[in-house]
Amino acid sequence: GEAAYARIVRIIERDHAGLKEEIAAVKDGSMSVKDMKGFAKYRRNRFEPQAVEALSHIVSTATDHELRSIAADAMGWYEYSSVKAEVLAECQKLYEAEQNEEIKNILLKSINRLK
């Protein structure tokens, strides 16, 4: 009953706090490239609305090509998310600004998946 419910709430709160810390580390650059790759890969299957800004930040600012590719791809898997329209708009914005053809192609695939 209530004890089980309380445990579930604590797990969710701990998970949410961890995600907030990870997002902050991505944005302030304190997370390693290896850990950012793991962060982006994990988001491909989690569709967490809070992570979209961090994924976009990676695509627009990271220098590691593989990391940027992973993040751009992950954004395309938000097709069933409540923030699908926002992710689509962000992918389109990133696509317009992108100079690298390979990243641009990944963003285009993400855009098409989200349409």
C-alpha positions as CSV (number, residue, x, y, z in Angstrom):
1,G,0.0,0.0,0.0
2,E,1.3,3.3,1.2
3,A,4.9,2.1,1.8
4,A,5.2,0.7,-1.7
5,Y,3.8,3.9,-3.1
6,A,6.3,6.0,-1.1
7,R,9.2,3.8,-2.4
8,I,8.1,4.4,-6.0
9,V,7.8,8.1,-5.4
10,R,11.4,8.1,-3.9
11,I,12.7,6.2,-6.9
12,I,11.1,8.6,-9.4
13,E,12.4,11.6,-7.5
14,R,15.9,10.2,-7.4
15,D,15.8,9.4,-11.1
16,H,14.5,12.9,-11.9
17,A,17.2,14.5,-9.7
18,G,19.9,12.4,-11.5
19,L,18.6,13.5,-14.9
20,K,18.7,17.2,-13.9
21,E,22.3,16.7,-12.7
22,E,23.2,15.0,-16.0
23,I,21.6,17.8,-18.1
24,A,23.5,20.4,-16.1
25,A,26.8,18.6,-16.6
26,V,26.1,18.4,-20.4
27,K,25.3,22.1,-20.6
28,D,28.2,23.3,-18.4
29,G,30.7,21.0,-20.2
30,S,31.7,19.1,-17.0
31,M,30.6,15.8,-18.4
32,S,33.2,13.8,-20.4
33,V,32.6,13.1,-24.1
34,K,32.3,9.4,-23.3
35,D,29.6,10.1,-20.7
36,M,27.8,12.4,-23.0
37,K,27.7,9.7,-25.7
38,G,26.1,7.4,-23.1
39,F,23.7,10.1,-22.1
40,A,22.6,10.7,-25.7
41,K,22.4,7.0,-26.5
42,Y,20.2,6.4,-23.5
43,R,17.8,9.2,-24.5
44,R,17.1,7.5,-27.8
45,N,14.9,5.1,-26.0
46,R,13.7,7.2,-23.1
47,F,12.1,10.2,-24.8
48,E,12.5,12.4,-21.8
49,P,11.2,15.9,-22.6
50,Q,13.7,17.5,-20.2
51,A,16.7,16.0,-22.2
52,V,15.8,17.7,-25.5
53,E,17.6,20.9,-24.7
54,A,20.7,19.0,-23.7
55,L,20.7,17.0,-26.9
56,S,20.3,20.1,-28.9
57,H,23.1,21.7,-27.0
58,I,25.3,18.7,-27.9
59,V,24.5,18.9,-31.6
60,S,25.1,22.7,-31.7
61,T,28.2,23.0,-29.6
62,A,30.1,19.7,-29.3
63,T,33.3,19.2,-31.4
64,D,33.3,15.4,-31.3
65,H,31.6,14.2,-34.5
66,E,30.4,10.8,-33.2
67,L,28.8,12.5,-30.2
68,R,27.0,15.1,-32.4
69,S,25.8,12.2,-34.6
70,I,24.4,10.2,-31.7
71,A,22.6,13.3,-30.2
72,A,21.2,14.3,-33.6
73,D,19.9,10.8,-34.1
74,A,18.4,10.5,-30.6
75,M,16.3,13.6,-31.2
76,G,14.5,11.8,-34.1
77,W,13.1,9.2,-31.7
78,Y,10.8,11.5,-29.9
79,E,8.0,10.7,-32.4
80,Y,5.6,9.5,-29.7
81,S,6.6,12.1,-27.1
82,S,4.4,14.9,-25.8
83,V,7.1,17.3,-27.0
84,K,7.3,16.0,-30.6
85,A,6.4,19.3,-32.2
86,E,9.0,21.2,-30.2
87,V,11.7,18.6,-31.0
88,L,10.8,18.8,-34.7
89,A,11.1,22.6,-34.6
90,E,14.5,22.3,-32.8
91,C,15.7,19.7,-35.4
92,Q,14.7,22.0,-38.2
93,K,16.5,24.9,-36.6
94,L,19.7,22.8,-36.1
95,Y,19.4,21.5,-39.7
96,E,19.3,25.1,-41.1
97,A,22.4,26.1,-39.1
98,E,24.4,22.9,-39.6
99,Q,27.5,23.1,-41.9
100,N,28.6,19.4,-41.7
101,E,26.8,17.4,-44.4
102,E,26.8,14.1,-42.4
103,I,25.2,15.8,-39.4
104,K,22.8,17.6,-41.6
105,N,21.7,14.3,-43.2
106,I,21.2,12.7,-39.7
107,L,19.1,15.8,-38.7
108,L,17.1,15.4,-41.9
109,K,16.4,11.7,-41.0
110,S,15.3,12.9,-37.6
111,I,13.0,15.5,-39.1
112,N,11.4,13.0,-41.4
113,R,10.9,10.5,-38.5
114,L,9.2,13.2,-36.5
115,K,6.8,14.4,-39.3
